[in-house]
């Protein structure tokens, strides 16, 4: 999945206004405002992590096409949605179809994480086992102070990692996305929330952990995905669904087992310290690969080199 890094910095009013309008068509600047801004954005098609800095006071009308959560790190933003008002000292949400006004004070430094709606829906479907799930959030802020504090901490962590070379690695981004998305869903009230939904989410997470542990513990034995599902207490079809939502890379149970066995075979080859074709075949067979062509292709895909 392609990753992107974008940066824009403006030092005069016209330049700042042109950029802000391109990013948010509803933006308005105070007349005569001395506005300077900096914006760094890193992400992929699922989500992006942003840092925004403003010098000068401005007002915005935010009507976004994604779900965006932001929090201040310095100065403040005052938001207004209908009869609700608040400040961005705690995370505040911008949602498609729900314009929200904001006044940005001079010296504001803000962190934001933006989620693609369809991608976030996939996380919710997998977490709650609801095929018709769509992310809907009636509130601007999280439902509890504890949830707000956790979400704020996770957003800062995501932004810190996004500015490092590690963010270019697909597995790192996938893990960050799962963390941010799961924290968002648990922090905000949603229509349909119930003890049953929360219990279902916990049960699916537990089933995933049990199945992963089973696959890793018994990879050297002739186990199947059906065995893992039985160990986790779910049907094979449900385990497939759970893995699609819980696996950071979207692995199926079978793909996860294959990766575990490839890693084990690689460790055996490295300990043997030889690349004799007969020895490679013995180790491949030991880990359940009947076809050397399949083993070699999988090994090259996983590790970028031949066994």
N, C-alpha and C positions, 0 to 999 in steps of 0.2 A: 504494500500500500504506500503510495508516494507521500513523502513528508515535505512540508514547505516552511520557509522562514522568511518573514517580511518585516520591513522596518521603514518608518517614515518619521521625519523630524522637520518641523516648520518653525521658522523664526519671525515671520511677519503675519499680519492678520489675513491677508488675501490667501496666502499659501495654506495657512491653517484652515481657513474656511473651505477652500476647495477640497482639501483632503477630508475634512469632517463631513461635508455634504456627500462625498463619494461613499463614505463609510456609513453615514446615517442621514438620509435625505431630509429628515425632520429637524435637523439641528438649526438652532438660531443663536447668533452671537449678540451680546450687548453692544449697542452702538459705541464705537470708540474704544472697545475693549483691547487691551494689550495682550493678545492671546499668542502663546507659544505652546507647542505640544510635541510630545514624542510618543510613538506607538511602536511596540515590537510584538509580533504575532508569530507563533509557532504551532504547527498542528498537522492534521491530515483530514481526510474526508469525514471522520467521525466527530472530531472535537478540535478546539484550538485553545491555547493558553495565551493571554495577552497581558501586557503591562502598558498602562496609559498614564502619561504625565501632562499636566496642564499648568501653565502660568497665565493668569488672567481669568476673569469671571465669565462664564457663558451659561446659557440656558439651552436645553435640548428637549426635543420631543422624540422619544425612542419608540419606534415600531419596527421590530426586527423580524427576520424570517427564520430565526433559530431560537433556541432557549439559551439565554445568557445570564449568568450569575456573576455579580461583581461585588468587591469589597474594598474599602479604602485602606491604604497603609499610612497616609498622612493627609492633613487637611480634611475636607469633608465634601460630600455630595448630599443634597437634600432632594428627595424624590416625592412625587405626588401622583397618586393613582385614585381617581374618584374622590372619595372622602378620606382616604387613607393618606397619611404623611409619615415620613421617617427619614433617617439619615443612613448613609452607607457604612456606618461603623460596624454593622453586621451585614452578612450577605443579603443582597436584594436582587430580585429576578425581573428580567425583561422577557416577555413572551409574545409569540406571534399573535396578532389580532388584538392585543391589549396595550395600546399606546400609553406610555408612562412619561410624565414630565420630570425633568431633573435640572437642578441648578448646581453647577460645578463652581466651587470656590477656588480662589487663587492658591496655587501650590499643591493641588490635588495629585496624589499618586495612587493609582488604582490597579488592582489585579482583577482580571475577569477570565472566566472559562465559558466557552460557547459550545453547545451541543447540537448536533444535527438531530432534528426531531425524529426522523425515521430510524436512525441508528439507536437513539435512546429508547425508542419503542421496542427494539429487539431485546435490549437489556431487561426491560420490564416484563416482556412476554416470558423470557426465560426465568426471571426471578420469581414471578408469581404463577407461572403455568397457565397464563391467560392468553389465548390466541388472538383475542380482539383488543388487547391492551393498547391504549394510546396515552402518552404522557400529558396529563392535564393538572395544572397547579393553580388553584384559586387564589393563593396568597402570594404576596410580594416577598415576604420573609419566611424563614423556617419556623416550624411549629413550636420548637423549644429552644431555650438558650443553650442547652447542651448540644443539640443538633447544629445550631448556628456556629458554635465554637469549633466543632469537629469539621464542618464544611469549610469554614474559613481556614483552618489549619491544612486541610487537604488541598485547597486551592493554592495556597502559598507553596506547598511542596511540589505540586504539579508545575507551577510556574518556575520554580528553581531548577527542576530537572529539565524543563523545556529549553533552557538556555545553555545546556551542556551537550557535548557530542553524543552522550548516551541516548538522547532523545531520538536520534536518527535510527536507532535499532528498533525493529518492529516489535520485538517482545517487550522492550521497555515501554514503548508507547501503548501497547495493548494492555499491559498491567496498569499503567497510569489511567488509561481510559476506564477500565473496569472499576478501579478504585474511586475515581471522580464520579462516575455515573451511579454507582451503588450508593455512595454517600449522599448524592443529590436526592435520589429516590427515597432514601430513609429520612432525610432531613425535612422534606416538605410534605404537607398534608395533600392527599389526593382523593378525588371522588372514588368511592368504592373501598377505601381503606377499612379494614376490619381486623379483629384478632385472627380470623381465619387466614386472611391474606398474609399477615405477618408470619403466622405459623407455617404457612405453605412455603414462603421464601426461606425460612430457616431450615425447613425439612429438605428442600431442594439443595441448599448449600451443604447440608450435612451428607446427603446422598452423594453429592459430587466428591466430597472429601473422602468418604469411605471407598467409593469406587476407584478413585485415583490411588489410594493407599493399597487397595487390593491388587490393582494392575501392576504396581511397582514392586510389591512384596513377592508376588508369585509369577513374575514375568518369565522366569526360567522353566515354568511348568506349562503343560498344554492347556492353558485356560482360554476361555472365550469371553466375548462381551456379555453373553447370557450369564456367565458365572459372576461377572462383576455386578451386573444388575441384581442378581439374587443376593449377593453380599450386601448391596446397598438398600435392599428392600423395596425396589421399584421394578417396573416392567422394563424390558429391553428398549421399547419405543420411548418410554419416558426418560430413560437414561440418555438416549441419543439427544433428546430435547434439552435435558439438563446440561449436557456437555456443550451444546451449541451456545448456551447462554453463559456458562461459568468458565469455560476454558478461555484463557487470555488470547490464544491464537485461534480460537474457534475449532479446535481439534475435536474429532469424533472419538468415542472410546477406542475404536480400532486403531485410529491414527495415533492416539496417545500410547497405546501398547506397543505399536511399531517403533515409535521414537524411543521408548524405554529400552526395547530390545536392541535397537541400533546403538544406543549409547553404551549398553553393556558389552556388546560385541566389540565396539571400538576399544573399550578398556581392556578386554582380553587380548586383542591384537597388540595393543601398546605394551602390555606386560610380556607378551611372547617375544616382542622385539624383532619380528620377521614378517615378510610379506610373501612367503611361499604360497603358491596358489592352493596347494593341498591343505595347508594349515588354515588359510582363509576360509576354505570350504567347510572344514571341520567346525570352525568357530561359528560360521554362518548357520550351519545346520543345528548346532547346539542351541542357538537362539531362535530356532523356528523358521528359518528362511530356507525353504526347499529349493528355490530357484536362485542361482548365483546372479542371474541377470537382474532379478528384482532386488536382491541384496545390494549389488553394486550400484544400481541406480538410486536406491534409497540412501545409501551411505554417501554417495556423491552429493545428493541434494541436501542432506543433513549437515555434512561437514566440509563440503567444498573440495574434497580430495577422494581419490580412489582408495579402497581398503588395502 
